[in-house]
């Protein structure tokens, strides 16, 4: 709902952008996830992939890593920095996660951390460091819930949805290169 929400309640348009976005989250099988993403990229004009994963040292992650590398010119992977108990430095010491710690290896991976709602401080549960490329609000607002309700949300996954929506708007405006969208 944060990525493709309606512009106004009375609009008949399906969402805020016509860009195709794939959202992939909560899977334990990285090989299946990579296959699902590749199928979506090959069968559609999708250019933005929203990922919310927290994988540390996964043996099956190379399948997804190869896909990200192969699609560098075609798709931007916007990934959530993993939430942590306190502001830890991402990709340092034990805090090495996939795909968040591969954002510097690929031009088409954008790693998102979280801020407070006003954006004046990094959220206490967001990682920090040079491996986090951009920050967006991760708490203090509501998202769609069950049975047509709205629920309070918190976490870098929600900040990532906001960044994915902005990337989709840039894509919809004609910026087609994942690297250019990341740069913007």
N, C-alpha and C positions, 0 to 999 in steps of 0.2 A: 504494500500500500504506500510505502514511502517513496518508492521508485516511480510508480506509474499511477499515482493517485489522480483523481479527476481535478481539473482546474477549478471548477465551481460545481456545487451540488446539482445545479440544473442543466449542466452541459450534457450533451449526448455523446461527446467524444470519449473514447475509452481511457485516455490518460493524458499526461502532460507532454508526451513526446511520441513521435511515430517510430523512433529508433527501436530496433529489436534488442532486448536485453535478456540474457539468460541468467537465472539465479540458481546457483547450485550450493547446497548446504546440507550439513548433517548426514554425511555418509561415512561409513567405516571402511569401505572398499574403494581405495584410490584408483584402481584399475577400471572399475565400473564407472566411476565418476569421470575419468578421463575419456572413456568411450562415449559416455552421454554428452559430454561437452563437444567432443569432436563431431559427433553425429549432428548436434544442433548447429555447429559452425558450418558444416558442409551442406546442410539441407536448408539453411536460411541465410538471410543477409545480416545475421547477428554480428555486431561489432563490439559489444560490451559484455563482459562476463563478470558477474558479481559473485565472489567466493567468500564464504565465512567458514574457515577451517582452523583447527588448532591441532596440528600434527607435529610431533617431535620425533625426528629420526625414523620416519616410516620407511620400511623396506620396499613398499610398493609405490612410493611417490615418484620414482623415475619415469613412470608412464605419463603422469601429468606434467612433469618437468619437460619431457620431450615434446609433448603437445604444445606447451607454452612457447617453447623455443621455435617450433615449426610454424606457429601462427603469429610470429612477431609483427609481420606487416599487415595482418588482417584483423586482429582482435586485441582489445585492451582488457587485461585481467585486473580487476580492482579487488584487492584482498584485504580482509580485516586483520589488523595486528591483534594477536591473541590478548584477551583480557588477563590481567594479572592482579594479585592481591595488593600490590603497590606499584608505583612508577618504577619499573625496572628497565634497564637498557636492553632493547630488543636486539637479538643476534649476538649477544655477548655471553660468554660463560655457558651456563645451562639453558639460556633463553634462546636457543636456536630452533626455529619452527619452519615448517614448509606450509605454504608457499611464501609466507611473509618475509623470510630471510633470503629469498631469491629475487627480491625486487630490484636489487642493484645489478644483478646478473643479466636481466632482460629489460629491454627498453619498453616492453609492453606489459609490465607489472607495476601497479601503483598500490603502495601499502598505506592503509588508513589507520590513524590513531584517533583517540577521542578527546574532546574538550568538554568543559562545562557548557551549559546552554548558551550563555552569553559569548562564549569563545574567548574569554579573557584568561583562562588557565587550562592546562592539561588536566583531564579528569584523573582522579586518584587511582583508578583501575586501568588506565591506559599505559602501555609501554611508551618509552621515549627513545631517543637516539637517532642517529643519521639514517637508520634503516626504515624509519617511518617517514614517508614522503609528504604526507598532508594530514591535517587534523580537521575534524568536523564535530559538531555537537553529538555526544553519545548518550545524553540523559536530559531529562527535564521536559520531555514532550510525549505525545501519545501516538500510537499506531493502531491500525485495525486489529481487532480481537475477534473472538468467537461470538457468534450470534449477533452480528451487526453492532458490536460494541467497540469501544476504544479503550486501550490499556496503556499504562505508563511503561516506557521501555528504557533500557539501559544497556550499554555495551558497544564495543567497536563495530559489531555487525550492523548496528543501526546507523552509526556514523558512515559506514561503508555504503549503505543504501543511499544516503544523501549524496555522497560523492558520485555514485553510479548514476543517479538521476541527473546530476550536473554534466557528467560525461556524455550521457545520452542526448542532452540538449545540445552540446557542442557537436556531437556526431550528426544530429538532425540539422544543424546549421551548416553542414557541409565540410566540417573538419574530419576527414576520413582516416587520417593516419593515427594509429594508436600512440605513437611517440609524440605527435603534436598535441593530442588531447592530454596526455600525461604532462607535457610541458606547460600547457595552459593551466 
